[in-house]
Amino acid sequence: MAWFLMGLLGLHMALTDATARALVSDFAPEEIRGTALGVYYTGIGVADLPAGLLAGFLWDTISPSAVFFTGAGLATVALVILLTVRLR
């Protein structure tokens, strides 16, 4: 099961990491493309630390399912925002 899950994680990273990198590169001016990617990945790293701490706190104090339901709730909020915001 662990090998299967690691394969899924690798597939997820392959599909999402390249897409995000291409999106950042497309929107950034050519002369600061490297800086834009650096800022993007810095933001990802800075956001990962509190997210991991919150997940660990919920896992230890409440239950492992609290982590799942918190993530599902936040994903639902993101979906609602995505569906209600119109691009110009």
C-alpha angles and dihedrals in degrees: 000000000000091000091050092050092048088052090052090049090051091049091049091051092047092052099042106032096055092045094052092046091051092048093051091046092050094052097043121084111252095246094057100033093117091049091049091053090048092051091046094052091043088056090049091051094047091050093047095061099060090038091055092045091050092048091049092048092051091045093052101038104034114012142287090262090060088066091053095047093046090052092046091049093050091047089053091051090050091050092050090050091047092051095047100045113084121211116229 
